[in-house]
Every structure is written in structure tokens, then in C-alpha cells.
Amino acid sequence: MQLTKRQNEIVDQALSLTAAGGMQNLTVTNLSAALGISEPALYRHFKNKSEIVKAMINRFDADVPTEQPGKHGFEAIGAFIQARLEQVCANPHLARVMFAEEIFMGESKLYTYLLAMMHKHKAELGGYFAEAQAAGEIQPDIPLDTLYRVVMGPVRLLIKQWGMSEGGFDLRVKGAELLAVLRKMLKANPA
């Protein structure tokens, strides 16, 4: 779904409010006040708060496609991770919202929606993991779902630490270091 300019402004502000105070801070009253519009005006752009939160999740999902044209194996995995890091650097609120799943815990439909997005990423990246295994870049005996957790877990933690430290270190540099270590750790042993 393509958002209008005003809908994007609403999503930006929703991310900001959520990053500052969690989901409980994201109310229609707070959001409309922060935007300087009435609550009924907000409802002209989104039916309800759930639609706004889904738009936040969709932005995170849509801004970095999993598909990496022309790249294969670990190179494609690395390109996806680097693109995700760039996305978070460009919009720091994403680090505090999208990698803090606990803020969605009380919202079962939204939590389920976020979980579905994670599973989609796991399935799409699974092809790259399989390519990397076939090319000897990653040990062939590691199950694909375990590889996803081994690779994306540290990436998620790195982004969360960066968000919690309010950008206290160079995320791109630390991300490149992490990728290099993961590549070395997962490297298939020569026969």
C-alpha cells in the first residue's frame, strides 16, 4: 500500500512517539496533538491506531527488500543486513520500535503481524543461506532456521544496542565487523 505524504508524516510521528514512550505513548490524542491536527482529521488518513501501527511495520518491511538482485549466498545475506543497517541509520526511531517486540506484546494482532514479517524474512533469506552452503561459504550441516537465528540474532541485538545508546557508536562500522566475524565463524571447513 502506497502511503500519501500526510500518511507518511503520521507514521513518522507515530514512530517518534512510540520510540519515546512505548505503545502506551502512541494514542490518537497524543498523535493528533503532536501533529497539530484534530483527532477526526487523523481518522481521515487512517481508520484506527492499528492501521497506523501496521503502516509502521510495513515501512520497516518495505524499505529493505529481502531480494538482492545479482547477489548470491553470503554476499546477498550481507547486502540485506547492510541495507537494514542503512535503513535504521536513516530513521533511528526504527531501532527503538521495530527491534523492541515487547512493545507489541499487548497487541496480539499486531504482534502476530510482526511475527509473520519475521517468518517471511526467514523464508526469503533461507534461499541465500542454502546458496552459501552449496558454495562452501557456510557449513552445510547447520539447519537453515538455525542459520537465520545465528545471523539475525546478533544483527538485531546490535541494532537494539545502537538504538538504546541513541547512536552512541558507528552502526555501519560495527555491522561490518559483525558480518566479518559471522562469515569467519560459519565458514565451511575445507575437506
C-alpha positions in Angstrom: 0.0 0.0 0.0 1.4 3.3 -1.1 1.1 6.0 1.6 0.3 9.6 1.0 2.6 12.4 2.1 0.4 13.1 5.1 0.1 9.4 6.0 3.9 9.2 6.0 4.1 12.2 8.3 1.7 10.5 10.6 3.7 7.3 10.6 6.9 9.3 11.2 5.3 10.9 14.3 3.9 7.6 15.4 7.4 6.1 15.3 8.7 9.1 17.3 6.1 8.8 20.0 6.5 5.0 20.3 10.3 5.3 20.4 10.0 7.9 23.2 7.4 6.1 25.4 6.4 2.8 24.0 3.0 1.7 22.7 1.2 3.3 25.6 2.5 6.7 24.4 1.0 6.1 20.9 -2.5 7.3 21.4 -4.7 9.1 18.9 -4.8 12.0 21.3 -1.0 12.2 21.6 -0.5 11.7 17.9 -3.0 14.3 16.8 -1.6 16.8 19.3 2.0 16.2 18.1 0.8 16.7 14.5 -1.2 19.8 15.4 -4.4 18.3 14.0 -7.7 17.2 15.4 -8.5 13.5 16.1 -11.2 13.4 13.5 -8.7 14.8 11.0 -6.3 11.9 11.9 -9.1 9.4 11.1 -9.4 10.8 7.6 -6.0 9.3 6.9 -6.2 6.0 9.0 -9.2 4.2 10.3 -7.7 3.4 13.7 -4.5 3.1 15.7 -3.9 -0.5 14.5 -3.7 0.7 10.9 -1.1 3.2 11.9 1.0 0.6 13.6 0.6 -1.7 10.6 1.9 1.1 8.5 4.9 1.5 10.8 5.6 -2.2 10.5 5.1 -2.1 6.7 7.5 0.7 6.4 10.2 -1.3 8.1 9.4 -4.3 5.9 9.1 -2.4 2.6 12.1 -0.1 2.9 14.6 -3.0 2.6 13.6 -5.7 0.2 14.9 -9.1 1.0 15.7 -9.9 -2.6 19.2 -8.8 -3.5 19.4 -8.8 -7.4 22.7 -10.0 -8.8 23.9 -11.2 -5.4 24.1 -14.8 -4.1 25.0 -16.7 -1.0 26.7 -14.8 1.8 27.1 -11.7 -0.4 23.3 -11.4 -0.6 22.9 -12.0 3.1 25.5 -9.3 3.8 23.8 -6.9 1.4 20.4 -7.4 3.1 22.0 -6.8 6.5 23.9 -3.7 5.4 20.7 -2.3 3.8 18.9 -2.9 7.1 21.6 -1.0 9.0 21.4 1.9 6.5 17.6 2.0 6.9 18.0 2.2 10.7 20.7 4.9 10.5 18.4 6.9 8.2 15.5 6.5 10.7 16.8 5.9 14.2 13.3 5.5 15.7 13.1 2.2 13.9 15.8 0.8 16.1 13.8 1.5 19.2 10.5 0.4 17.9 10.9 -2.5 15.4 13.6 -4.3 17.4 11.6 -4.0 20.7 8.9 -6.6 20.0 7.9 -6.4 23.7 6.1 -3.1 23.0 3.7 -5.1 20.8 3.0 -7.8 23.3 -0.3 -6.4 24.5 -1.5 -6.1 20.9 -2.0 -9.7 19.8 -3.0 -8.8 16.2 0.0 -6.5 15.7 2.3 -9.0 17.4 1.1 -11.7 15.0 1.6 -9.3 12.1 5.2 -8.6 13.2 5.9 -12.3 13.7 4.6 -13.0 10.2 7.0 -10.4 8.8 9.9 -12.2 10.6 8.9 -15.5 9.2 8.7 -14.0 5.7 12.3 -12.7 6.1 13.5 -16.1 7.4 11.9 -17.9 4.4 13.4 -15.4 1.8 16.8 -15.4 3.4 16.7 -19.2 3.6 17.5 -19.3 -0.1 20.6 -17.3 0.3 21.7 -19.5 3.3 21.2 -22.6 1.1 23.3 -20.9 -1.7 26.0 -20.1 0.7 26.1 -23.7 2.0 26.2 -25.1 -1.6 29.1 -22.7 -2.4 31.0 -23.8 0.6 30.7 -20.4 2.3 28.8 -21.7 5.3 29.0 -25.1 6.9 26.5 -27.4 5.2 25.3 -29.2 8.3 23.6 -26.2 10.0 19.8 -26.2 9.6 18.5 -23.1 7.7 16.3 -21.9 10.5 19.2 -22.1 12.9 21.4 -20.1 10.5 18.7 -17.4 10.4 18.8 -17.2 14.2 22.6 -17.3 14.4 22.9 -14.5 11.8 19.9 -12.3 12.5 20.0 -12.5 16.3 23.4 -10.6 16.7 22.2 -8.1 14.0 19.0 -7.4 15.9 21.0 -7.1 19.1 23.5 -4.7 17.5 20.7 -2.5 16.2 18.9 -2.6 19.5 22.1 -1.6 21.4 22.6 1.3 18.9 19.1 2.5 19.4 19.3 2.3 23.2 22.6 4.2 23.2 21.0 6.8 20.9 23.5 6.2 18.2 26.5 6.0 20.5 28.6 4.2 18.0 29.0 3.9 14.3 26.4 1.2 13.4 27.8 0.7 9.9 31.4 0.0 11.2 30.1 -2.3 13.9 27.8 -4.0 11.4 30.7 -4.7 9.0 32.8 -6.1 11.9 29.9 -8.4 12.9 29.4 -9.6 9.3 33.1 -10.4 9.1 33.0 -12.4 12.3 29.9 -14.3 11.3 31.4 -15.2 7.9 34.5 -16.5 9.7 32.5 -18.4 12.3 30.2 -20.0 9.8 32.8 -20.8 7.1 32.8 -24.3 5.9 35.9 -26.3 6.9 37.9 -27.4 3.9 37.8 -31.2 3.4 
